[in-house]
Amino acid sequence: MKKLFIVSFFLFSIVSQSQTYIKANAMTTLLTIPNVGIETSIGKKSTFQFDITASLWKSINGKPREFYTFTPEYRYHFKEKYNGFYAGAHIGASIFNFQKWNYINTTLYEKGVGYFIGATIGYQIKINDKFMLDCFLGGGSHQGFYKGYDLATGERYESAKGYNKSGEWLPYRGGFMVSYKLN
């Protein structure tokens, strides 16, 4: 409880002392995968964004499609904060219960955790004093630690002791964040 209080106090202090936007990704939300975040100023041309993406689908056509990603990101703005091009770097975490693309026509799926490290490029457009649009694309390396299961039997399909491991380089972020300025 003490740690939660300290983190809450720290976040409230940042939000109350700087330009801060709350954000929702219009593109992923339309696809029923909400992506929400908060971006705040940390320097003359720097911001910090933290966002969460969640696929809350326990099952689609009997196949698991559930995942959560947590992405803290540093952003450098080339022109000025919240207006124009920026580049970002992030390290994040994921939790998943998901059938990978190469197992689509099977009963195999994976359940586990992962971390990712990557970069984002984007462009922010001020609509007015309170609203902004953030168009972005990002990707990098995702390293997963999982146990693979067969839906038909409930048994593991792979022979790894403990967790199996896999890594991919891929695009995993993108969209159009509609942003609202808090202060």
Secondary structure, 3 states (H helix, E strand, C coil): CHHHHHHHHHHHHHHHHCCEEEEEEHHHHHCCCCEEEEEEECCCCEEEEEEEEEEEEEEECCEEEEEEEEEEEEEEECCECCEEEEEEEEEEEEEEEECCHHHCCCCEEEEEEEEEEEEEEEEEEECCCCEEEEEEEEEEEEEEEEEEEECCCCCECCCCCCCEEEEEEEEEEEEEEEEEECC
